[in-house]
Amino acid sequence: MKIWAKLMKGDKLLKSIINDSALVASPSNFMRDLQEICYTMDVSTPVSLPTHYKHFLKFNRIKYIPRDFVEEVDFTALILELVVDKK
């Protein structure tokens, strides 16, 4: 599963990474990828519920806002998008 993660402050892109893992899409693997992404970007991990994962599967995109984090953050959104390889 390849996920493009973007940290946004308003309309400005602060950080961007692509996390490429060989894990199969599942709720536990999604959480593992989310934790790895947040560790790499040096931000706290947001509270992620099963509905977040369902939304990600349905729309290939999820947006975490500051209220989804336990700690205070200095950005307006953490956006995760599924990268689909066209072969």
N, C-alpha and C positions, 0 to 999 in steps of 0.2 A: 504494500500500500504506500503510495507516494503522496505526501501532504505538503502543500505550500502554505507556510505560516507567515503572516504579516502582522507587525505591530504598527498601529496607526495612532496618530495624535491629530484629531480633526481629519483633514484631507491629506496630511503629510505622512509619508511612509518613513517610519523610524528604523525598522529592521525587517529583513526578509530572509527566510531560509526555506530550503526544500528538504524535508525529512523522508528518506527512502528506506523503508524497512521491508523485509521479506515476509512479514507476518500477515496472516490471513485476517480479513476484516471481521472483527468481533468486538463486543463491548470492552472486554479486558485488554485486548490488544490496542484498541483505540486509546484507552486510558494510559497504557504504557507509552504509546507514541506521543500523546499529549504531554506526559511528564518529561519525556526526552526532549521534546521541542522547547518546553518552558525552561528546562535546565540549560539547554544550548543558548537560548535567548536571554538567560539570566533574569527571568521574571518568575513570580510565584505561580503555582499551578492553580487554575480556576476550579471552582466546585463544578463538577460535571455530573449531570444526572442521566439516567437512561433515555430521557426525552431528547437530550442533546445529541446522543448517538443516533437515535432514530431520525432526527432532523438532518443530521449529517449524511446518513444513508439516502434519505429521500431527495435532498437538494444538493448534495455534494459540497456543502458549504455550511459553516457554523461561525457565529460571531459571538465572542465573549466580551462583555462590557464591564466596566469597573465594579459594578455591584455583584458580579459573579466571582470576585476574588475576596478572600478573607482579609488579606493585607491591602493597604492602600497602594494604588498603582499610579504612575504618572503618564499614562496613555489612555486613549479613549476606546480602543478596541483591539482585541486579538482575533484575527480572522484566519480560519483554517479552511483550505479548499483542497478537494481531492483532485490530483493531477491524473488525467486519463491519457495513457499512452495510446496513440493511434498507430497501429501497425499495418 
